[in-house]
Amino acid sequence: VNPFSYSRATDWQAAVHDIAGDARAKFLGGGTNLVDLMKMGVENTRPSDRHQRLPLAQVEELPNDAGVRIGALVRNSDLARASAR
Amino acid sequence: MSFSAAQTAPAATARDGIKMVDVRLKINGREHALKLDPRTSLLDLLREQLNLTGSKKGCDHGQCGACTVLINGRRVNSCLALAVVHADDEITTIEGLANGDQLHPMQAAFVEHDGFQCGYCTSGQICSAVACVHERHAKDEAQIREWMSGNLCRCGAYPNIVDAIKEARAKMVGAA
């Protein structure tokens, strides 16, 4: 795995600020499989990737039949179970 | 057995000149103050630095389940988990399931039913099975097979693994 740095943001505004301006920065979370891609060298993530952990793990039904909002950190298994309800 | 934090704290700079991250991890009820290369997988940390070698490295790509541990009660492939991400989490490995010399009901059931042959997948199978029961995904054989499908056993001990989980489920539900 290529070297990278890690930081944890306290809110999404800070997370967006952190990642802006660095094309190689990535968010880590939810249903992504970033880590195995980094191991394979498919994701070539050199210094200064920033991985975040934020309260964005909810699946919410929106009012007025407007659909659902899926948080960026929702895990695939949670989403599968949520949609089965 | 216990290991001091000093043993597990390498120099402040990793090999490639990247910054080490200070992190406190709670593993099997014990806090560890660590300085980690952010690339360190939870599995490598457990095995190579903390001498918790029960979790096994099979594929190292999240496909075999041999490295399964519990994070906040949820099963996770520790080979795909970056250790630094799991500060503040409760991490439980196979070493943390027994109560002293008294095996966890799932461990006892695997022994009772020969739920293994070579044993390489077993710690992952057992951690996964504990969560499977807690998730209430062990209602019947079909459900157990589906929800344990992330843990491969090349020896093919699946029938006995299913039997073990059914027996442990009864004891775990009874104890809860």
Contacts between the chains, C-beta under 8 A, distances in Angstrom:
chain1	res1	chain2	res2	distance
A	1	B	39	4.5
A	3	B	14	7.3
A	3	B	16	4.3
A	3	B	17	7.5
A	3	B	18	4.2
A	3	B	39	6.8
A	4	B	18	7.3
A	4	B	38	6.2
A	4	B	39	6.8
A	5	B	18	6.2
A	5	B	19	5.9
A	5	B	38	6.2
A	6	B	21	5.9
A	6	B	38	3.9
A	6	B	82	7.2
A	6	B	84	5.3
A	6	B	85	7.6
A	28	B	82	7.2
A	28	B	85	6.7
A	33	B	62	7.2
A	33	B	80	7.3
A	35	B	41	7.4
A	35	B	80	4.6
A	35	B	81	7.5
A	35	B	82	6.3
A	36	B	61	5.0
A	36	B	62	5.6
A	36	B	80	5.7
A	39	B	60	7.1
A	39	B	61	6.8
A	40	B	61	7.7
A	47	B	18	6.4
A	51	B	82	7.2
A	51	B	85	6.5
A	53	B	85	6.6
